[in-house]
Amino acid sequence: GKRWLISLFLAIQGTLVAVGLTLVMTAGYPIANQMKSNPLADLYGWRSASTLANLLVKELKASGIAVQNWSLASRVAWYARPTSVFVLDDRFDQFDLWFGSLPEGSNVILLNWSQMSFKPPVGEGQFRTCRPLDRLSIGHMGEALSQFELSYCQGWGGKANPQREALSLRP
């Protein structure tokens, strides 16, 4: 009666947990391999990208790291601490409280991620220039997951205008 039903329930639950853990540990392969973009890609590469951005901040004496969306900032800020992470948008959020607004005239390392890519913020009221520095490709189990592009952006003008753009996983 009840014991058989409880045993069946525990077996099904254990199987589902094992399958779930397997998918997370393999970045969704082979299921995610059939999709246009891997739903687990955002779990990989942030530590490496943030470490590289930190090195570039120190080397170039930049004011910090900048991204163009708050959700990207949350990933970077965790690994980049204590480096300041600035969000180049018009929202007021926790990053404004923690790091303040990026002062006009500042230079930063801009981090762009292929899964949520933005056009370089160059133009009137934005940065004077953004020069590409490095590209970091992230893979897992032989599959390309995402790519980070790091640029040195100089002369912040104070006007955020994030614009999305498709960024391919090019070499």
URGIKA-V468532 format. One record per run of one state. SS is the DSSP state (2 for helix, 1 for strand, 0 for the rest). FROM is the first residue (numbers start at 1). TO is the last residue. Records with the same first field share a line. If there is no record, write none. Layout:
SS = FROM-TO / FROM-TO
This chain:
0 = 1-1 / 26-31 / 35-40 / 44-45 / 61-64 / 68-69 / 81-84 / 88-93 / 100-107 / 114-115 / 117-117 / 119-121 / 123-126 / 128-128 / 141-142 / 155-163 / 165-171
2 = 2-25 / 32-34 / 41-43 / 46-60 / 70-80 / 94-99
1 = 65-67 / 85-87 / 108-113 / 116-116 / 118-118 / 122-122 / 127-127 / 129-140 / 143-154 / 164-164
